[in-house]
């Protein structure tokens, strides 16, 4: 998402959902992409993600996703390209 490759980010969050359908971050990440692209399904995705982790706040989830993406790009050195 940091490089605006929303298709790749969407694929990654979809894979996370396949591995663990109860992993709310995968759903929140996909919801953020949908919201960014103006998709009508973003509200439904956010609702589902929140139902999996009702104690989470938007700031906690957004912070986690940003940290996840930072470490992913750091580990793969994609931030240098």
C-alpha positions in Angstrom: 0.0 0.0 0.0 2.9 2.3 0.6 3.9 2.1 -3.0 0.2 2.3 -4.1 0.3 -1.3 -5.4 -3.3 -1.9 -4.2 -3.7 -5.1 -6.2 -0.7 -6.7 -4.5 -1.8 -5.5 -1.1 -5.3 -6.8 -1.7 -3.8 -10.2 -2.7 -1.7 -10.3 0.5 -4.7 -9.5 2.7 -6.8 -12.1 0.9 -4.1 -14.7 1.5 -4.0 -13.8 5.2 -7.8 -14.4 5.2 -7.4 -17.8 3.7 -4.7 -18.8 6.2 -6.8 -17.5 9.1 -10.3 -16.3 8.4 -10.6 -15.0 12.0 -7.5 -12.7 11.6 -9.2 -9.3 11.8 -6.1 -7.4 10.5 -6.5 -9.2 7.1 -10.0 -7.9 6.9 -9.2 -4.4 8.1 -6.4 -4.2 5.6 -8.7 -5.2 2.8 -11.3 -2.7 4.0 -8.7 0.1 4.0 -7.9 -0.7 0.4 -11.6 -0.8 -0.6 -12.1 2.5 1.1 -9.1 4.0 -0.6 -10.4 2.9 -4.0 -13.9 4.1 -3.3 -15.4 0.6 -3.3 -19.0 0.2 -2.0 -18.0 -3.0 -0.1 -15.6 -1.2 2.3 -18.3 -0.6 4.9 -19.2 -4.3 4.9 -15.5 -5.3 5.1 -15.0 -2.9 8.1 -18.1 -4.3 9.8 -16.9 -7.9 9.4 -13.4 -7.1 10.6 -14.7 -5.3 13.6 -17.0 -8.2 14.4 -13.9 -10.4 14.6 -12.2 -8.0 17.0 -14.8 -5.8 18.7 -12.3 -4.4 21.2 -10.0 -2.9 18.6 -10.0 0.8 17.9 -9.4 2.2 14.5 -6.1 3.8 15.6 -4.8 0.5 16.9 -5.7 -1.3 13.7 -4.4 1.4 11.4 -1.1 1.5 13.5 -0.7 -2.2 13.3 -1.2 -2.3 9.5 1.3 0.6 9.0 3.9 -1.2 11.2 3.2 -4.5 9.4 3.7 -2.9 6.0 6.8 -1.0 7.2 8.5 -4.3 8.4 7.4 -6.1 5.3 9.0 -3.6 3.0 12.1 -3.3 5.3 12.6 -7.1 5.3 12.2 -7.4 1.5 14.2 -4.2 0.8 11.5 -2.9 -1.5 11.7 0.5 0.1 15.1 1.0 -1.6 13.7 0.5 -5.1 
